Amino acid sequence: MTLPFQNTYAKLPATFFEEVEPTPVLQPSLIAANDDLGQELGLDPAFLRSEEGLAVLAGNAIPEGAEPLAMAYAGHQFGGFSPQLGDGRAILLGEIAGKDIQLKGAGPTPFSRRGDGRSALGPVLREYLVSEAMHAMGIPTTRALAAVLSGELVLREAPEKGGIFTRVASSHLRIGTAQFFAARGDLESLKALVDYANQRHYPEAIGALGLLQNVIARQADLVARWMGVGFIHGVMNTDNMSLSGETIDYGPCAFMDQFDPAQKFSYIDRQGRYAYANQPGIAQWNLTRLAEALLPLIDDNEEKAVELAKAELEKFPDIFKAAHLKIFSEKIGLPDNRDEELIQSLLDLMAGQQADFTLVFRSLSGGPETFSAQFKDDGPARNWLDRWLTAGKHDISLMNTVNPIFIPRNHRIEEVIEAAKQDNFIPFHEFLKVLQQPYVEQPEFSRYQSSPSPGEVVCATFCGT
């Protein structure tokens, strides 16, 4: 079987990766294949659903033209630096149509650090649902090409069904990739990375400073978009921030139900480092680590390099604030009247009454009664609504294209995973169908709109790999 791989990453110096082949599984079966994405890549949907395609997606066969490898990178994880991380359970097959095709859970690699290189079924389904929902909402993200049931068990806290996820990305280059070479003083490889990243993502950029400028702008916009839909990444480590500006690595992540700026979901984030409101500051902190790694290439004079990098990093708050204000102004239907105080007062009202983030913003286009019904005490809500009504002419059609009805709520994902553990994938496919049209009224699936009851709230998520 021959697929149109380009393999530009495999042509980089050997310091960038380790060659490794997927480890076959005993009895794989297809859970889902993304026909639309496959067609974008020039792949026949019939191939994805064939036995030949299943063998590739399960890691049981290496297609002709692929050059499988595990990528090397480092990273700050919860503030602590690990000089050696790398793809411990992911194998890059190569690139098709300029996009990385990667198998997650396809077996151990030289970077597995005593891990089995496998993935449990739950994280596979979670990443499929959340990444495709993000794409449907117009937020830059890695994509899901396929999910496969491995037919084998993986041992975590208890034996669980195993799965393999096929991820598509503009690239898998990370801030941690630059840190990997900087930590080793390998300026030759670092320069190769800068040239490659610019060629692939920012062809008009010049050198390391140009790369830094573009990544700062992309990440500021990305985090603003996350916050516009109430998304909390959960593990904003430097190895989980892509140079392309796409959302990557959907482990302990979730969308908020009741609005709380201090909300966090990662079980291991005990201090709330990656809580909702902390995401902009963490993004800037991570970008500072990228700048530090790139300093030797920004200028030969270290003092001048620091000054140039610092000047770019200091632009982040303004870039983020502008993007955030634009998004939330659109969410309240006032794109030309960017009233920061009006927006903040609504967020404060939502936080004070623990109102549902998604339902409140969507209800604004439904009229005063619909909006007021989202709050326990509708008096303050009606007061805010009076201010909003006099603030200008509202663009209702715009609001209905930026305020989703359906998001991948955590309790619904858990329902899907529990059903799948019993070999019932109907809830997965139904929820996926709903999430592919997040802004469209779907009365037959209205149950997916609702906030969880107290007994359904899932306050912690796990990597689960």
N, C-alpha and C positions, 0 to 999 in steps of 0.2 A: 504494500500500500504506500502510495506517495502523496504527501501533502505539501502545499507550497510554503515551506519554511524558509526564512531568511537567515536566522541565527547570527545576527550582528553581535549579540552579547558574547556568544561563544568565540568570536574572533578577537575579543579583548585579551589583554595579557593574562597569563595563567594565574596571577595573583587574585583575580576577580572571582574565581569559582573553583569548584571541584567537580570533575566529571563523575556522574553516578547514574545508574539506571534504576527505574522503578522496580519494586519487588512485587512480583505477581501475587494475586489473591486467588483463592480456591474457586469460588462460585459467585462472580459478580452479576449484578442485575441493575438495569437502568431505572433510576427513580424519576429523573427529569432531564430533558434536553431543551436548550433554548434555541428554537428554530430561527427566530428573528435575528439573534446575535450571530448564529452560525452563518446565515445568509449574508450578513454584513461582512463576515470574514471570508466569504466565498466558499463556504462549506455546504455541501448538500445535506439538508435535514435528514434525508434517507440514510446517509452515511452515519450520522450521529446515532441513529436508532438501529443500525445494523449490528450484527455480531462482530463484524470487523471494527466498527466504530466503538462498540462497547469494550473491546479488547484494548484499544488505545486509551479510552477514558478511565479504565480500571488500572492502567499501568501494566497490563499483561502482554502488550505488544508495543514495540517502538516503531512508529511509522518511518518509512524511508525518508530521509531528509532532515529528521530531527537530530539534535545533538544535546541530549539531556544532561543537565548539570544542576548543582546546588550553588546558590549565590552566597558569597562571603560578605558579611557586614558586622559592624559593632553596634553599640547603642547605649544611651542612658535609659535605664529602666527604673522608674519611680525615683529618679534623681541620682542613682548610682550607676557608674560607668562599667560596662562589660566590654572589654576589648575584642572578645571573640564570641560572636553569636552565629549568624548565618542561617541558612534554610535547614532547619532540623527535621522538617517533615514535608517540605515542598520541593518539587523538582520541576525546573523550567525545561519544557520540551524544545522551545524555540519561539520564533515570532512568525505570525501569519498576518498578512495585511498590515504590518507595522505594529501589531499588538502581541504582547507576551501571552503565551499559552502555558499555564502552570498547573500541575497536579498537586493538590494538597492532601496529605494522608497516604502518599504512595510508597511509604517505606522509609527506612533509615538512610541517612546521609552521613558524610564525615562530620557534619555539624550537629548531629542529633544529641550529643552529650548524654549518652546512656538511655536516651528515649527510644521508643519503638518506631518512630516516624509515621505513626498511624493517626487517624482521627476518629473520634466517636461520631456516631450518626447525628447527634444533636447539633454540634457546631456546624456540620455541613449544611443542615437544613436552615439553621439560623442565618448563616452567611448568604445562602441562596436567596432567602426571603428579603433580608435587610438590604443587601446590595442591589437587588432588582427594584425594590421599593425606592431606594435613593435615586436610582437612574430614572425611574418614572416621575419622580419629583423634580428632575432636572438638576440634581446635585452631582458634581463630578465624583466618580466612584469606579472602583474595579467592578467587573461584571461576573455573572454566573453563566458559564456555558453548559455545565452538566453537573448532576449529582448521581453518584453510583453507590449502591449498597454492596459492600465488599464480600458479604457472605461469611465473614469471619468476625470473631469477637475481639475487642480490645479491652485490656484490663486498666481501669481507672480506680475509683473507689470500689467499684464492683465491675464485673464483666458487662460490657455494653456492645451493641451492634456497631460495626465499623462502617465508615463511609469514606468516599473519595470525592473531592470537589475539584472541578476544573475552573480555574479562575483566569479571567482575561483582564489585562491591564495595559495602559499606555506604556508602562514599564514598571519594573519592580525596584527601581533605584530609590534609595532611601537616604535620609540625612545620615543614618548609621553607616551607609556605604562610604561616604566621605570620611567619617570618623574612623573607619577601619584602617584606611591608608594613612591618615594623619597620625594615628596613634603609633604606627610603625615607622613614621618618618619616610614613607615611601612616596616621595614627591612625583616620581615618574608615573606611578599608577594613579595618583591623585589627579595629575594633569590629564591623563587619559580619560578618567572619569568625567572631568569637567568638559572636555571636548566632546565626549560621547553624549552626555546629558544635554548639552547645548544643541548638538546636531539633531538629536532626537526630539527635543521638546521646545527649544528656544533658538531656532536657527539664526535669529537676528542678534542674539546676545553675543557679547565679546568677553571671553575669558571668565575667570572665577567671579569677578565682581558682577558681571552681567548675569551669571547663573544665580548668584545670591539675590540680586534685585528681583529677578523673575520669580524665584521660589517664595520670597517674602510676599510679593503681590498675590500669588496664587493661594498661598496658605491663609492669608488674611481674608480673602474672599471666601475660601472654603469654610473656615470656621464660622464666619458670619452666616453662611447658608445653613450650616448645621444648627446654629442657634435659632434660625428662623423657623425650623420645624421641631424644635425641642429635642434635638438629638444630643446624646452624650456618648462620646467615643469610648471612654472608659480606660483605655490604655494608650495615652498619647506619649508613649516612649519615642525616642528619636528614631528607633528602628521601625516605628509604625507611622512615620510621616514621609510621604513620597515626594521626590523631587518634581514629579509631574503635577502635583497639586490635586491628586485624586484621593478620595477616602480609601484607606487600605486597612485590612485586618479587623474584621468584625468579631471580636471575641467578647469580652465583657462590656457590651454596649447596649444601649436601649434608648427608646423615645420616652420622654416624660409623659405621665398622665397628669396628675395634679402638679401645678407649677410650683417649683421650689428652686431658687437659684443655687442652693447648696446640694441639690440632688446628685447623688452618685449611684452607680450600679455595680461597679466591679467589686467583687467579694474581697479582693486583696488590697483595694485602695482604702485602707482603714482611716487615713487622715484626710480623705477628700481632695487629694492633690488634683485629680482630674474631674472634679465636679463641674456641673454645667457652667457656672459663672466664672470658673477658673480657666476655661479653655483658651480664651484669647491670650492671657498671660503666659500660659504654658506653651502656646504656639510660639510666642516671641522668645521664650526661654530656649526652646528647641532650635529656633532659627539662629540664636546666638551661638549655640553649639556648632551649627553648620558654619557660621562665619569664622569661628575659631579654627575649625578644621581647614578652611580655605585660605587662611591668612598668608601662608607662605607663597601662594599663587596670586594673591591680590596685589602685592607689591613686595619688592625685595627689601625695602626698608620697613621693618616691623612696625615702627611707630606710625608711619604713613598708612600702612595696611590697616592698622587698628582704627585710625581716624576714618578711613574710607568705609570700613565695615560698620563702624558705629553710626555713621551718618545714614546708612541704609537701614539699619535696625531701628533707628529712632523714627523712621517713617511708618513703621508698622502700626502703631496705635491710631494714627490718622487714617491710614488706608482701611484698617478694620472698622473704625468708627463710621466712616463714610459708607462702607458696604452694609454694615449692620443697620444704620439709619435708613438707607435706601430700602432694604428688605422689609423692615418693620413699618415704614411709611406705606409701602405697597400693601402690606397685610391689613392695614386699617383703611385702605382705599384712598389715601391722600398722597400720591406719589410726588406731587409738586409742593406740598406743604409739610416739610419734614420737621414736625413738631416733636422734638426729643422729649420735652416734659410731658406732653400728652401720652406718648408711648410709654414712658416710664411709669406714669401714674396708673396706666392700665396694668402693667406688669406687677406693680406693687399691690394693686387691688386683687389680682389673681393669686398672688402669693399669700396675701393675708387671709383669703377665703378658701385657699386650696382648690381653686377652680381648675378644670381640665384645660391644659394649654391648647390642644388642637380644637376642642369643641368651642372654646370661647372665641377664637379668631374666626372659625368658620361661621359661627352664629351671628357675627356682626352683619353679614349680608342677608340674614334672614328676618331682620326687623327687631324692634325694641323688645317685644315679649320673648322672642327666642333667645336674645342676648341675655336679658335679665334672668331668665330661667337657669342660666349656668351658675348662678351665685346663690349661696345660702342666704345672704341678706341682700335683697335686690335694691335697697335704698342707695348705697354708694354706687352700685352699678348704673342706676338710672341717672345719678348725678354726673357720672363720667360720660354717659351716653349723651346727655344734654350738651356737654362741652364738645363732644365729637361731632354732633349734628350741626353745630354752628362753626365748625373749623374749616369748612369748605365743601365743594361738591365731591361726592364720593364715587369712586370708580368701582362699582359693584362687580362688573365683569372681570376686572383685574384681580379683585380680591378672591374671586372664585377660581383663579388660575394659580394663586400663590398660597392659598390656605387649604391644605388637603382635608378631605373628609376621613380618609382611611390612612392609617399608619400601621406599621408592624408592631402593634402593642405587645408588650412582653408576655402578658398572660395568654394571649392568643398563640404566640410562638410556642409557649410551653405546652399548650393543648395539642398543637401540631406535632411536637416532638413526642409527647406521650402516646399519641395515636400511632405514630410511625414505629415506636418501639414494639407495638402490637401488630405490626405489618399492615397498618391501615394508613395509606398515603392520600386518601380522599381529602381529608382536611388540609393537607399541605397544598394540593393542587387547587383547591377552592380558594384558600387564602391568597395564594400566589396570583390567581386570576383577579381577585379583588384589588390587590396592591398594584397591579399593572395599570389601573385607572384611578389613581388616588384622589383626583379632583372631581370625579364624576359621581353623581347620585346613583346609587345602586340599591334601590329599596329592598330587593330580595336578600341583600346581604347586610342589612342595617345593623345586625347584631355586632358586626365587626367595628362599628363606629364607637361603641360605648366604652366608657372608662371602666376599669375593673371594680368589682365590689371589694370591700375590705378583705374578704377571704381569698380573693384572686390576685391580690397585689404581689408582684414579684419584685423585691427590693434589691436583689443581688443576682448578678450573672457571673458565669465562670468561663474561663478559656476553654476548658473541657477537652483539651487536645491530648 
